[in-house]
């Protein structure tokens, strides 16, 4: 069995490397994500949620990810530095995994996102007009700072800070949330995960995937459920832990 370690925080590298070697795993260390990560049986991420999101930007076919949280919140991670040996050994021995949908965005190129695709105004402090379609039906034309299209996993991120609801991580769904809409009473839409969302900007916009990948674009983008989910080692009590961590976010 072979594993990759991807790190943001270098303090734990030797400890994790030694531990994996002790349990018979061949290891290669990456200081940044790369497409080669697809060739490993699993990935150990040392960092926060952002490190995991950067890994998911680099791979399409995703090996199972185990996250050791050295960041602030760690909603996507599996252990703290203090208990990673116990948690990681159990994960590798049992090798139970779970999959979460990603979004595929068709713009100038195809990009993937676990949390969200965001269309933002390219002009600071200027509103942009965005047209929204769901399964080919036009549902709105709205002036705003931008639009978030989020998964249920992303409901605890940018979508949450923009007034969206927290969605059960196991309830596959897509939510559409306007940023600072110039209209009273606009509420988020939550739709089935097999719906196709189209956003059309009337003016130059920025398209951002999981806060990692960014491109300038003008016109229509298509967002749908990707054929390539994110894969993680199974995490017990994910929903309960989610509730507890959300209450602690400052």
Residue pairs with C-beta under 8 A, 6 or more apart in sequence:
1 24
1 25
1 26
1 41
1 42
1 92
2 25
2 26
2 27
2 28
2 40
2 41
3 20
3 25
3 26
3 27
3 28
3 40
3 41
3 42
3 43
3 44
4 27
4 28
4 29
4 30
4 36
4 37
4 40
4 42
4 43
4 44
4 63
5 13
5 16
5 17
5 20
5 27
5 28
5 29
5 30
5 43
5 44
5 46
6 30
6 31
6 32
6 33
6 37
6 43
6 44
6 45
6 46
6 47
6 51
6 55
7 13
7 29
7 30
7 31
7 45
7 46
7 47
7 51
8 46
8 47
8 48
8 50
8 51
8 70
8 71
9 46
9 47
9 70
11 70
11 81
12 46
12 68
12 70
12 81
12 84
13 29
13 46
15 84
16 44
16 46
16 68
16 84
16 88
17 27
17 29
19 84
19 85
19 88
19 89
20 27
20 44
20 88
21 27
23 89
23 92
25 92
28 40
30 36
30 37
32 54
33 54
33 55
33 57
33 58
33 59
34 58
35 58
35 59
37 43
37 55
37 58
37 59
37 63
38 59
38 60
38 61
38 62
38 63
40 63
41 63
41 64
42 63
42 64
42 65
42 66
42 92
42 233
43 55
43 63
43 64
43 65
43 66
44 65
44 66
44 67
44 68
44 88
45 51
45 52
45 55
45 65
45 66
45 67
45 68
45 77
46 68
46 70
47 67
47 68
47 69
47 70
47 71
48 69
48 70
48 71
48 72
48 73
48 74
48 77
49 67
49 71
49 73
49 74
49 75
49 76
49 77
50 71
50 211
50 212
51 67
51 71
52 65
52 67
52 76
52 77
53 76
53 114
53 115
53 210
53 211
53 212
54 212
55 65
56 62
56 65
56 102
56 112
56 114
56 210
56 230
57 111
57 112
57 209
57 210
57 212
57 213
60 112
60 228
61 228
62 228
62 229
62 230
62 231
63 231
64 95
64 97
64 231
64 232
64 233
65 230
65 231
65 232
65 233
66 78
66 79
66 87
66 88
66 91
66 232
66 233
67 74
67 76
67 77
67 78
67 79
67 232
68 77
68 78
68 79
68 80
68 81
68 84
68 88
69 77
69 78
69 79
69 80
69 81
70 81
71 77
73 245
73 248
73 249
74 80
74 245
75 156
75 242
75 245
76 153
76 232
78 87
78 88
78 91
78 232
78 233
78 235
79 86
79 87
79 88
91 233
91 234
94 234
95 233
96 233
96 234
97 231
97 232
97 233
97 234
98 231
98 232
98 233
98 234
98 235
99 229
99 230
99 231
99 232
100 114
100 151
100 152
100 153
100 169
100 229
100 230
100 232
101 151
101 152
101 153
101 172
101 193
101 225
101 226
101 229
101 230
102 112
102 113
102 114
102 151
102 225
102 226
102 228
102 229
102 230
103 112
103 113
103 114
103 116
103 117
103 149
103 151
103 174
103 223
103 224
103 225
103 226
104 110
104 111
104 112
104 223
104 224
104 225
104 226
104 227
104 228
105 111
105 112
105 113
105 117
105 207
105 209
105 221
105 222
105 223
106 221
106 222
106 223
107 207
107 215
107 217
107 221
108 215
108 217
109 215
111 117
111 207
111 209
111 213
111 215
112 209
112 226
112 228
113 151
113 154
113 209
113 210
114 151
114 153
114 154
114 210
114 230
115 150
115 151
115 153
115 154
115 157
115 158
115 159
115 210
115 211
116 148
116 149
116 150
116 151
116 154
116 157
116 158
116 159
116 209
116 210
117 148
117 149
117 207
117 208
117 209
117 221
117 223
118 146
118 147
118 148
118 149
118 158
118 179
118 206
118 207
118 208
118 209
119 128
119 130
119 146
119 147
119 149
119 199
119 201
119 205
119 206
119 207
119 217
119 221
120 128
120 145
120 146
120 179
120 205
120 206
120 207
120 208
121 127
121 128
121 145
121 146
121 203
121 205
121 206
122 128
122 203
122 204
122 205
122 206
122 216
123 203
123 204
127 143
127 144
127 145
127 182
128 143
128 144
128 145
128 146
128 201
128 202
128 203
128 205
129 141
129 142
129 143
129 201
129 202
129 203
130 141
130 142
130 144
130 146
130 147
130 178
130 199
130 200
130 201
130 202
130 205
131 138
131 140
131 141
131 198
131 199
131 200
131 202
132 138
132 139
132 140
132 141
132 142
132 147
132 176
132 197
132 198
132 199
133 139
133 197
133 198
133 199
133 200
134 176
134 189
134 191
134 195
134 196
134 197
134 198
135 195
135 196
136 196
136 198
139 189
142 178
142 181
142 182
142 183
142 186
143 181
143 182
143 183
144 178
144 179
144 180
144 181
144 182
145 179
145 180
146 178
146 179
146 180
146 205
146 206
147 176
147 177
147 178
147 179
147 199
148 158
148 159
148 162
148 164
148 175
148 176
148 177
148 178
148 179
149 174
149 175
149 176
149 197
149 199
149 223
150 157
150 158
150 159
150 164
150 174
150 175
150 176
150 177
151 172
151 173
151 174
151 193
152 167
152 168
152 169
152 170
152 171
152 172
152 173
152 175
153 169
153 230
154 210
155 164
155 165
155 166
155 167
155 175
156 166
156 242
156 246
158 211
159 175
159 177
159 188
160 166
160 246
162 177
162 179
163 177
163 188
164 175
164 177
164 188
165 175
165 188
165 190
166 242
166 246
167 173
167 175
167 190
168 239
169 238
169 239
169 242
170 238
170 239
172 192
172 193
172 225
173 190
173 191
173 192
173 193
174 190
174 191
174 192
174 193
174 195
174 197
174 223
174 225
175 188
175 189
175 190
175 191
176 188
176 189
176 191
176 197
177 188
177 189
178 186
191 197
193 225
194 225
195 224
196 222
196 223
196 224
197 222
197 223
197 224
198 220
198 221
198 222
198 223
199 220
199 221
199 223
200 219
200 220
200 221
201 217
201 218
201 219
201 220
203 218
204 216
204 217
204 218
205 216
205 217
205 218
206 214
206 215
206 216
206 217
207 214
207 215
207 216
207 217
207 221
208 214
235 241
